[in-house]
Amino acid sequence: MVSHNHTLLDVLENNAKQYPDKIALIEADNVPDKAKSITYKTLSERARILSSKIALQSKFGDRVIILMPNSIDYVVAFFACVYAGVIAVTAYQPGKKQRSWQRLNKIVKDCQPELALISPDSIGDIDNWSAKSGFSLNLLAIDSELETTPKVPWKKPNIDVDDIAYLQYSSGTTDSPKGVILTHKNLITNTSLIATQFDISERDIFLNWLPLYHDMGFVGLLLAPMRVAGQIYLVNPKKVAQSPQGLLKLIANVKATVTAGPNFFLDLAVKAVSSSDKETLDLSTLKTFVLGAGLINAHTIKHFNHYFSNTGLCPSAIKPSYGMAENCLLVTATTKPEDLALIEAEPTSFHKGKISVTSGLQANALPLINSGAIIPGISVKICQPQTHDELEDGKIGEILIAGDSLAQGYWQKPNLNSDNLNICVNGQSGFMRTGDLGFIHQNRLYITGRTKEVIPHQNKLYYPQHIEHTVMALSDNFAPFGGAVFNTSNDKQNAEIILVQELSRQGIKADHKKLIVQIRLAVKQIHQIKLAGVVLIKPGSLNKTTSGKIQRYACKQAYLSDSLSSLESWVDTAEVIY
């Protein structure tokens, strides 16, 4: 049951009173041997102690950035910010890759925090980075063993529902990361919708392996479970990426009922889990796997359900949904088995922006799966991108949304806010442009791509992911979800379509010239598109966001500046391929 709260502070305080001894969080990496855990009462007590220390170095409304790994201490740090009345900035502890430090530079320059909450083991690295970057940033290390009751007792701040709770920086698939302004009212509204739509309660066991700086990991698998006083296992995201079977074994061991993740996890799991490993898996307790954080692939769901059918997995556990940080998280949801609908679209009409559902007998029909049904409390419209005129069902346009979950805008981005917020549709104001394209069919939302990434070519619209999936399926020489397709031409009728494809470790030893010919033939045969260029790059070098989404714009810039980690490349010289 969802408790009645007005702010996030109320959420934790009420849980601490009603469920003081209930385990709230467990760090699952050492389960069951030496698992670190914390009760709701202790979580509240630690947040109070730390908030008093934060208050000594900041004031109400200041930004305080969290630079820590997924952990109980991260959650303590966030709620300490809430208890201190400051604006939390949910970030991450940067790793060894230069890319993570560069992204962090952009975030810090944008939000100008007064204070950074860090882990004791990262003091040296972050102090050096702060000095080199010229940031005037105070550091406060979080260590439960060193925490003591402060000399000045905690005083509950006067928090209003419209006060900013935190800044959620977007993953930046097509641009630099932007700080989404989320109020307590936004978050209380959206977490209530999540709890109601997915029917979660205090009896559920949640498994959170997603980064806490990502909206799905933070809102979907932390704040929403806390709304119902659930028990949450925190798992290291890197370990899951390296060993997907580890997550499935953990689901079985702790009898988890709810988790979430992106589409690519299902593909990785099928490839990583052997038939013998499946024999010991019991996934019968998993009632909900919310599938989001990117485009949904119908074949992937069908393959996953079939492969793990003998583990007790409920076929309706996979629940495709659509969400975004600008709406806290949830926009549409698959809540009932009948909501999960697969349709097949006639390709010619599809590429011209209209959906014509086929009978399933057409050989080249496009299988499309929805990202959930339209739910009460969130208004979803499909509009013409330039005029914002609403389109009828079955026509592809830009997705616009409105409701109490909708963010107040982007931090320090007045021009962006005026261009994308408070859009009027059919005389109703308050809508936001999502930048995503899609259509509505039978009250269900289907996502087709991004407005900035769709490729106009010969009076048709092509979507990068369709070409990328075709190439990925050709051979194990190509890294899963390691392709980026983009257009380098300004001609709206004749695109110059380029594919950058990451190789797998196996693919390094293959004949790269033959691989390029294989790619070109397949794309021409399946999509009737002649590629203008192909670049094969080193494993692990494709530009992606921190949540694993492909950064096609960044790949395009790297291609144009000749800065890709290229192993082999080809540019069209009008030669014939056989």
C-alpha positions as CSV (number, residue, x, y, z in Angstrom):
1,M,0.0,0.0,0.0
2,V,1.3,3.5,-0.9
3,S,1.7,5.7,2.1
4,H,0.4,9.3,2.0
5,N,3.4,11.5,2.0
6,H,4.0,15.1,0.8
7,T,7.8,15.1,0.6
8,L,10.6,12.5,0.4
9,L,11.5,13.4,3.9
10,D,8.1,12.3,5.0
11,V,8.6,9.0,3.2
12,L,11.7,8.0,5.2
13,E,10.4,9.4,8.5
14,N,7.1,7.5,8.2
15,N,8.9,4.3,7.3
16,A,11.3,4.7,10.2
17,K,8.3,5.0,12.6
18,Q,6.1,2.3,11.1
19,Y,8.8,-0.2,10.1
20,P,11.8,0.7,12.4
21,D,13.5,-2.7,12.4
22,K,12.7,-3.7,8.8
23,I,15.8,-4.1,6.6
24,A,15.5,-1.3,4.0
25,L,18.7,-1.9,2.0
26,I,21.1,-4.8,1.5
27,E,24.4,-4.6,-0.5
28,A,24.0,-7.8,-2.4
29,D,27.5,-8.4,-3.7
30,N,28.4,-10.6,-0.7
31,V,25.0,-12.2,-0.2
32,P,24.6,-14.2,1.9
33,D,28.0,-14.3,3.6
34,K,28.9,-10.7,4.7
35,A,26.1,-8.6,3.3
36,K,25.9,-5.1,4.6
37,S,22.4,-3.9,5.5
38,I,20.5,-1.1,7.1
39,T,17.1,-0.7,8.7
40,Y,14.7,2.1,7.9
41,K,15.2,3.5,11.4
42,T,19.0,3.5,11.1
43,L,18.8,5.0,7.6
44,S,16.8,7.9,9.0
45,E,19.2,8.3,12.0
46,R,22.3,8.4,9.7
47,A,20.6,10.8,7.3
48,R,19.9,13.2,10.2
49,I,23.5,13.0,11.5
50,L,25.0,13.6,8.0
51,S,22.5,16.4,7.2
52,S,23.8,18.4,10.2
53,K,27.3,18.2,8.8
54,I,26.1,19.2,5.4
55,A,24.3,22.2,6.9
56,L,27.6,23.5,8.3
57,Q,29.0,23.8,4.8
58,S,25.9,24.8,2.8
59,K,22.6,26.6,3.0
60,F,19.0,25.8,2.0
61,G,18.8,25.5,-1.8
62,D,22.5,25.0,-2.4
63,R,23.5,22.1,-4.7
64,V,25.3,19.2,-3.2
65,I,26.7,16.6,-5.6
66,I,27.0,12.9,-4.7
67,L,30.1,11.3,-6.2
68,M,29.8,7.8,-4.9
69,P,29.3,4.2,-6.1
70,N,26.0,2.3,-5.7
71,S,25.8,1.6,-2.0
72,I,23.9,2.2,1.2
73,D,26.1,5.2,1.8
74,Y,24.9,6.7,-1.5
75,V,21.3,6.5,-0.3
76,V,22.3,7.9,3.1
77,A,24.0,10.8,1.3
78,F,20.9,11.5,-0.8
79,F,18.5,11.6,2.2
80,A,20.9,13.6,4.2
81,C,20.6,16.2,1.4
82,V,16.8,16.0,1.7
83,Y,17.0,16.4,5.5
84,A,19.3,19.4,5.1
85,G,17.1,21.1,2.6
86,V,19.8,21.3,-0.1
87,I,19.4,20.2,-3.7
88,A,21.0,16.9,-4.3
89,V,22.7,16.2,-7.6
90,T,22.8,12.4,-8.2
91,A,26.1,11.7,-9.9
92,Y,28.7,9.0,-9.6
93,Q,32.2,8.1,-8.5
94,P,34.2,8.6,-11.7
95,G,36.2,5.6,-12.9
96,K,39.5,5.3,-14.8
97,K,38.1,6.2,-18.2
98,Q,38.6,9.8,-19.3
99,R,35.0,9.9,-20.6
100,S,33.5,9.7,-17.1
101,W,35.6,12.6,-15.8
102,Q,34.7,14.7,-18.9
103,R,31.0,14.1,-18.3
104,L,31.4,15.0,-14.6
105,N,33.2,18.3,-15.6
106,K,30.1,19.3,-17.6
107,I,27.8,18.4,-14.8
108,V,29.8,20.4,-12.2
109,K,30.1,23.4,-14.5
110,D,26.4,23.4,-15.0
111,C,25.1,23.0,-11.5
112,Q,27.9,24.7,-9.5
113,P,27.7,22.7,-6.3
114,E,28.9,23.9,-3.0
115,L,29.8,20.5,-1.7
116,A,30.6,17.0,-2.9
117,L,29.8,13.9,-0.9
118,I,32.3,11.2,-1.6
119,S,33.7,7.8,-0.5
120,P,36.8,7.9,1.7
121,D,38.8,5.9,-0.8
122,S,38.3,8.5,-3.6
123,I,39.4,11.6,-1.7
124,G,42.8,11.8,-3.4
125,D,41.5,11.4,-7.0
126,I,38.6,13.8,-6.6
127,D,40.6,16.4,-4.8
128,N,43.2,16.4,-7.6
129,W,40.5,16.5,-10.3
130,S,38.8,19.4,-8.5
131,A,42.0,21.4,-8.2
132,K,43.0,20.7,-11.9
133,S,39.6,21.7,-13.1
134,G,39.5,24.9,-11.2
135,F,36.4,24.0,-9.2
136,S,35.9,25.5,-5.7
137,L,34.4,22.4,-4.2
138,N,34.3,21.3,-0.6
139,L,34.6,17.6,0.0
140,L,32.8,15.6,2.7
141,A,33.7,11.9,3.0
142,I,30.9,9.5,4.0
143,D,31.9,6.7,6.4
144,S,29.4,5.1,8.7
145,E,32.2,4.0,11.1
146,L,33.3,7.7,11.7
147,E,29.8,9.1,12.0
148,T,29.0,10.5,15.4
149,T,26.1,12.5,16.8
150,P,26.7,16.2,15.9
151,K,27.0,18.9,18.5
152,V,24.0,20.7,16.9
153,P,20.9,18.5,16.9
154,W,19.0,18.0,13.6
155,K,16.1,20.4,13.0
156,K,13.5,19.4,10.5
157,P,13.7,21.9,7.6
158,N,10.6,23.6,6.3
159,I,10.3,21.8,3.0
160,D,7.4,22.6,0.6
161,V,6.1,20.2,-2.0
162,D,7.2,22.5,-4.7
163,D,10.8,22.7,-3.5
164,I,13.5,21.1,-5.6
165,A,14.5,17.7,-4.3
166,Y,17.3,16.9,-6.7
167,L,18.7,17.4,-10.2
168,Q,18.7,14.3,-12.4
169,Y,21.2,14.7,-15.2
170,S,20.1,13.2,-18.4
171,S,22.1,10.5,-20.1
172,G,22.9,12.7,-23.1
173,T,22.2,10.4,-26.1
174,T,22.1,13.3,-28.5
175,D,23.5,16.2,-26.5
176,S,25.5,17.2,-23.4
177,P,23.9,16.1,-20.1
178,K,21.2,18.4,-18.8
179,G,20.0,18.8,-15.2
180,V,16.3,17.9,-14.9
181,I,14.7,19.9,-12.0
182,L,12.5,17.5,-9.9
183,T,10.4,18.7,-7.0
184,H,9.1,16.7,-4.1
185,K,5.6,16.9,-5.7
186,N,6.9,15.5,-9.0
187,L,8.5,12.6,-7.3
188,I,5.7,11.8,-4.9
189,T,3.3,11.8,-7.8
190,N,5.4,9.6,-10.1
191,T,6.4,7.0,-7.4
192,S,2.7,6.7,-6.5
193,L,1.9,5.9,-10.1
194,I,4.7,3.3,-10.3
195,A,3.5,1.6,-7.1
196,T,-0.1,1.6,-8.2
197,Q,0.5,0.5,-11.8
198,F,2.9,-2.3,-11.0
199,D,1.0,-3.3,-7.8
200,I,4.0,-3.2,-5.5
201,S,3.8,-3.4,-1.7
202,E,5.9,-3.8,1.4
203,R,5.9,-7.6,0.8
204,D,7.9,-7.2,-2.4
205,I,11.7,-7.8,-2.6
206,F,13.4,-5.5,-5.1
207,L,16.6,-6.1,-6.9
208,N,18.4,-2.9,-8.0
209,W,21.4,-3.4,-10.3
210,L,21.0,-0.1,-12.2
211,P,23.2,2.9,-11.5
212,L,21.7,5.2,-8.8
213,Y,22.5,8.2,-10.9
214,H,20.1,6.9,-13.6
215,D,16.4,7.6,-13.4
216,M,15.3,4.0,-13.6
217,G,17.7,2.9,-10.9
218,F,17.0,5.8,-8.6
219,V,13.3,6.5,-9.0
220,G,12.1,3.1,-10.2
221,L,14.1,0.8,-8.0
222,L,14.9,2.9,-5.0
223,L,12.4,5.7,-4.3
224,A,9.3,3.8,-5.6
225,P,10.1,0.7,-3.4
226,M,10.6,3.0,-0.4
227,R,7.2,4.5,-1.0
228,V,5.8,1.1,0.0
229,A,8.5,0.3,2.6
230,G,9.9,-2.5,0.4
231,Q,13.2,-4.3,0.9
232,I,15.9,-3.4,-1.7
233,Y,19.0,-5.3,-2.7
234,L,21.7,-3.1,-4.3
235,V,23.9,-4.8,-6.8
236,N,27.1,-3.5,-8.5
237,P,26.0,-2.7,-12.1
238,K,29.5,-3.5,-13.5
239,K,29.3,-7.1,-12.2
240,V,25.9,-7.6,-13.8
241,A,27.2,-6.4,-17.2
242,Q,30.2,-8.7,-16.9
243,S,28.1,-11.7,-15.7
244,P,24.3,-11.5,-16.4
245,Q,23.8,-15.0,-15.0
246,G,24.9,-13.6,-11.6
247,L,21.8,-11.4,-11.5
248,L,19.5,-14.2,-12.4
249,K,21.1,-16.4,-9.7
250,L,20.6,-13.6,-7.2
251,I,16.9,-13.3,-8.2
252,A,16.5,-17.0,-7.4
253,N,18.6,-16.9,-4.2
254,V,16.8,-14.0,-2.5
255,K,13.4,-14.7,-4.2
256,A,13.2,-11.3,-5.7
257,T,9.8,-10.2,-7.0
258,V,10.7,-7.0,-8.9
259,T,13.6,-5.7,-10.9
260,A,14.1,-3.7,-14.1
261,G,16.5,-3.1,-16.9
262,P,17.2,-2.2,-20.5
263,N,16.4,-4.4,-23.5
264,F,20.0,-5.4,-24.1
265,F,20.1,-7.2,-20.7
266,L,17.7,-9.8,-22.1
267,D,20.0,-10.5,-25.1
268,L,23.1,-10.7,-22.9
269,A,21.4,-13.1,-20.5
270,V,20.4,-15.5,-23.3
271,K,23.9,-15.6,-24.6
272,A,25.6,-15.8,-21.2
273,V,23.5,-18.4,-19.4
274,S,24.2,-22.0,-20.5
275,S,21.6,-24.8,-20.6
276,S,23.3,-26.4,-17.5
277,D,23.1,-23.1,-15.6
278,K,19.4,-22.9,-16.3
279,E,18.8,-26.2,-14.6
280,T,19.5,-24.6,-11.2
281,L,17.6,-21.4,-11.8
282,D,14.2,-20.8,-10.2
283,L,12.8,-17.5,-11.5
284,S,9.2,-18.3,-10.3
285,T,9.1,-15.5,-7.8
286,L,9.9,-12.8,-10.3
287,K,6.5,-11.2,-11.1
288,T,7.8,-8.0,-12.7
289,F,10.8,-7.1,-14.9
290,V,10.2,-3.6,-16.0
291,L,11.8,-3.2,-19.4
292,G,12.8,0.3,-20.4
293,A,15.8,2.7,-20.7
294,G,15.7,2.5,-24.5
295,L,13.9,1.0,-27.5
296,I,12.1,-2.3,-27.0
297,N,12.8,-5.2,-29.4
298,A,9.9,-7.7,-29.9
299,H,12.2,-10.6,-30.9
300,T,14.3,-10.1,-27.8
301,I,11.4,-10.5,-25.4
302,K,10.1,-13.6,-27.3
303,H,13.5,-15.2,-27.3
304,F,14.1,-14.5,-23.6
305,N,10.8,-15.9,-22.5
306,H,11.3,-19.0,-24.6
307,Y,14.9,-19.6,-23.5
308,F,14.0,-19.3,-19.8
309,S,10.6,-21.0,-19.9
310,N,11.8,-24.0,-17.9
311,T,12.9,-21.8,-15.0
312,G,9.4,-21.0,-13.8
313,L,9.6,-17.5,-15.3
314,C,6.1,-16.1,-15.7
315,P,5.7,-15.1,-19.4
316,S,4.0,-11.8,-18.4
317,A,6.8,-10.8,-16.0
318,I,8.5,-8.8,-18.7
319,K,6.7,-5.5,-18.8
320,P,7.9,-3.0,-21.4
321,S,7.4,0.6,-20.3
322,Y,8.3,4.1,-21.4
323,G,9.9,6.6,-19.2
324,M,12.2,9.6,-19.0
325,A,14.0,11.7,-16.4
326,E,11.9,14.7,-17.4
327,N,8.8,12.9,-16.0
328,C,10.8,11.6,-13.0
329,L,10.5,8.2,-14.7
330,L,7.2,6.5,-15.7
331,V,5.2,7.7,-18.6
332,T,3.4,4.5,-19.9
333,A,3.3,1.0,-18.4
334,T,2.5,-2.6,-19.2
335,T,0.5,-3.7,-16.2
336,K,-1.7,-6.5,-17.6
337,P,-0.8,-9.4,-19.9
338,E,-3.1,-8.1,-22.6
339,D,-1.2,-4.7,-22.6
340,L,1.8,-6.5,-24.2
341,A,0.8,-6.3,-27.8
342,L,2.8,-7.2,-30.9
343,I,1.7,-5.8,-34.2
344,E,3.3,-6.1,-37.6
345,A,3.4,-3.0,-39.8
346,E,3.6,-2.7,-43.6
347,P,7.1,-1.3,-44.2
348,T,6.3,1.2,-47.0
349,S,3.6,3.0,-45.0
350,F,5.8,2.8,-41.8
351,H,8.7,4.6,-43.5
352,K,6.2,7.3,-44.6
353,G,5.0,7.9,-41.1
354,K,1.8,5.9,-41.1
355,I,1.0,2.5,-39.5
356,S,-0.8,0.0,-41.5
357,V,-1.2,-3.2,-39.5
358,T,-0.8,-6.4,-41.6
359,S,-2.3,-9.8,-41.1
360,G,1.1,-11.3,-40.2
361,L,1.5,-13.0,-43.6
362,Q,3.6,-10.3,-45.2
363,A,7.2,-11.5,-45.5
364,N,8.9,-8.2,-44.9
365,A,6.5,-6.8,-42.3
366,L,8.0,-4.9,-39.3
367,P,7.3,-6.4,-35.9
368,L,6.6,-3.7,-33.4
369,I,6.0,-4.1,-29.7
370,N,4.5,-1.4,-27.5
371,S,6.0,0.3,-24.5
372,G,2.9,0.2,-22.3
373,A,-0.6,1.6,-22.1
374,I,-1.5,5.2,-21.5
375,I,-2.1,5.5,-17.8
376,P,-4.3,7.8,-15.7
377,G,-2.5,10.9,-14.4
378,I,-0.2,11.4,-17.5
379,S,-1.4,12.9,-20.7
380,V,0.3,11.6,-23.8
381,K,-0.2,13.2,-27.3
382,I,1.3,12.4,-30.7
383,C,2.0,15.7,-32.5
384,Q,3.5,17.1,-35.7
385,P,7.0,18.1,-34.5
386,Q,7.0,21.6,-36.0
387,T,3.4,22.8,-35.5
388,H,2.5,20.6,-32.4
389,D,-0.8,19.7,-34.1
390,E,-2.2,16.5,-32.7
391,L,-2.1,13.5,-35.0
392,E,-4.6,10.8,-35.2
393,D,-3.9,7.3,-33.9
394,G,-1.7,5.3,-36.2
395,K,0.4,8.2,-37.4
396,I,4.0,8.7,-36.3
397,G,4.9,12.0,-34.7
398,E,6.6,13.5,-31.7
399,I,5.5,12.4,-28.3
400,L,4.4,15.2,-25.9
401,I,3.5,14.6,-22.3
402,A,1.9,16.6,-19.4
403,G,1.0,16.0,-15.8
404,D,2.1,16.5,-12.2
405,S,5.1,14.2,-12.6
406,L,6.5,16.6,-15.3
407,A,9.8,18.3,-14.3
408,Q,10.0,22.1,-13.8
409,G,12.6,22.3,-16.6
410,Y,16.3,22.1,-17.1
411,W,18.7,23.7,-14.7
412,Q,20.0,27.1,-16.0
413,K,18.7,26.4,-19.5
414,P,16.1,29.2,-20.2
415,N,16.1,28.9,-24.0
416,L,15.8,25.1,-23.9
417,N,12.9,25.4,-21.4
418,S,11.1,27.9,-23.5
419,D,11.5,25.8,-26.7
420,N,10.4,22.5,-25.1
421,L,8.1,23.3,-22.1
422,N,4.6,24.6,-21.7
423,I,3.6,23.6,-25.2
424,C,0.0,24.0,-26.1
425,V,-1.9,21.1,-27.7
426,N,-5.5,21.5,-28.7
427,G,-5.8,24.5,-26.5
428,Q,-4.4,22.7,-23.4
429,S,-1.0,24.1,-22.2
430,G,1.6,22.4,-20.0
431,F,3.0,19.8,-22.4
432,M,6.6,19.0,-22.9
433,R,8.4,17.9,-26.1
434,T,10.1,14.6,-25.4
435,G,12.2,14.4,-28.6
436,D,11.0,10.9,-29.1
437,L,8.9,9.7,-32.1
438,G,6.1,7.2,-31.8
439,F,2.4,6.5,-32.4
440,I,-0.6,5.3,-30.4
441,H,-2.5,2.2,-31.4
442,Q,-5.4,0.9,-29.2
443,N,-4.4,3.2,-26.3
444,R,-0.9,1.7,-26.3
445,L,2.3,3.7,-27.0
446,Y,4.8,2.5,-29.6
447,I,8.2,4.2,-29.7
448,T,9.9,4.4,-33.1
449,G,13.0,6.5,-32.5
450,R,14.4,10.0,-31.8
451,T,13.6,13.1,-33.8
452,K,17.3,14.0,-34.0
453,E,18.3,10.6,-35.2
454,V,15.7,9.6,-37.8
455,I,17.1,9.6,-41.4
456,P,15.1,11.1,-44.3
457,H,16.0,9.4,-47.5
458,Q,14.1,9.3,-50.9
459,N,10.8,10.5,-49.3
460,K,11.0,7.9,-46.6
461,L,12.1,7.9,-42.9
462,Y,14.6,5.3,-41.7
463,Y,15.4,4.5,-38.1
464,P,19.0,3.7,-37.1
465,Q,18.2,0.9,-34.8
466,H,16.6,-1.2,-37.5
467,I,19.8,-1.2,-39.5
468,E,21.9,-1.7,-36.4
469,H,19.9,-4.8,-35.4
470,T,20.3,-6.2,-38.8
471,V,24.1,-6.0,-38.7
472,M,24.3,-7.2,-35.1
473,A,22.4,-10.4,-36.1
474,L,24.7,-11.2,-38.9
475,S,27.6,-12.6,-37.0
476,D,29.2,-13.0,-33.5
477,N,32.1,-11.0,-35.0
478,F,30.0,-7.9,-34.2
479,A,29.7,-6.6,-30.7
480,P,26.1,-6.8,-29.3
481,F,24.5,-3.3,-29.5
482,G,27.8,-2.0,-30.8
483,G,26.6,-0.2,-33.9
484,A,25.7,3.4,-34.7
485,V,24.0,4.5,-37.9
486,F,23.8,8.2,-38.8
487,N,23.4,10.6,-41.8
488,T,26.2,12.9,-42.8
489,S,24.2,14.7,-45.6
490,N,22.2,17.9,-45.3
491,D,20.1,16.8,-48.3
492,K,16.7,15.8,-47.0
493,Q,16.0,13.6,-50.0
494,N,19.4,11.8,-50.4
495,A,21.0,10.7,-47.2
496,E,24.6,9.6,-46.8
497,I,24.1,6.8,-44.4
498,I,27.2,5.7,-42.4
499,L,27.5,2.7,-40.1
500,V,30.1,2.6,-37.3
501,Q,30.3,-1.0,-36.0
502,E,32.2,-2.2,-33.0
503,L,33.8,-5.6,-33.3
504,S,33.7,-8.3,-30.7
505,R,37.0,-9.9,-29.4
506,Q,36.3,-12.7,-31.9
507,G,35.9,-10.2,-34.7
508,I,39.4,-8.7,-34.3
509,K,40.8,-11.9,-35.9
510,A,38.3,-12.0,-38.7
511,D,38.8,-10.8,-42.3
512,H,37.6,-7.2,-41.9
513,K,37.2,-6.5,-45.6
514,K,34.8,-9.5,-45.9
515,L,32.9,-8.3,-42.9
516,I,32.3,-4.9,-44.5
517,V,31.0,-6.6,-47.7
518,Q,28.7,-8.8,-45.6
519,I,27.3,-5.7,-43.9
520,R,26.7,-3.8,-47.1
521,L,25.0,-6.7,-48.8
522,A,22.7,-7.4,-45.8
523,V,21.7,-3.7,-45.4
524,K,21.0,-3.4,-49.2
525,Q,19.0,-6.6,-49.3
526,I,16.9,-6.1,-46.1
527,H,16.4,-2.3,-46.1
528,Q,17.0,-1.4,-49.7
529,I,19.6,1.1,-48.6
530,K,23.0,1.6,-50.1
531,L,25.5,2.5,-47.3
532,A,27.8,5.4,-48.0
533,G,30.5,4.2,-45.5
534,V,31.3,1.6,-43.0
535,V,33.9,1.8,-40.2
536,L,34.8,-1.2,-38.0
537,I,36.1,-0.1,-34.6
538,K,37.9,-1.7,-31.6
539,P,35.9,-3.5,-28.9
540,G,34.6,-1.2,-26.2
541,S,35.2,2.0,-28.1
542,L,31.7,2.9,-29.3
543,N,30.4,6.1,-27.7
544,K,27.6,5.3,-25.2
545,T,25.9,7.0,-22.3
546,T,26.5,6.0,-18.7
547,S,23.3,3.9,-19.0
548,G,24.5,2.1,-22.1
549,K,22.6,4.0,-24.8
550,I,24.3,4.5,-28.1
551,Q,25.4,8.1,-28.6
552,R,24.9,8.4,-32.4
553,Y,25.6,12.1,-32.5
554,A,28.9,11.7,-30.7
555,C,29.8,8.8,-33.1
556,K,29.0,11.0,-36.0
557,Q,31.3,13.8,-34.7
558,A,34.1,11.3,-34.1
559,Y,33.6,10.0,-37.7
560,L,33.7,13.5,-39.2
561,S,36.8,14.4,-37.2
562,D,38.5,11.0,-38.0
563,S,38.9,10.2,-34.3
564,L,37.3,6.8,-34.2
565,S,39.3,3.8,-33.0
566,S,39.2,2.4,-36.5
567,L,40.4,-1.1,-37.5
568,E,39.0,-1.0,-41.1
569,S,36.9,1.4,-43.1
570,W,35.2,1.7,-46.4
571,V,33.7,4.7,-48.3
572,D,31.4,4.4,-51.3
573,T,33.1,4.8,-54.6
574,A,30.2,3.6,-56.6
575,E,31.7,0.1,-56.9
576,V,29.4,-2.9,-57.5
577,I,29.2,-5.6,-54.8
578,Y,28.3,-9.2,-55.5
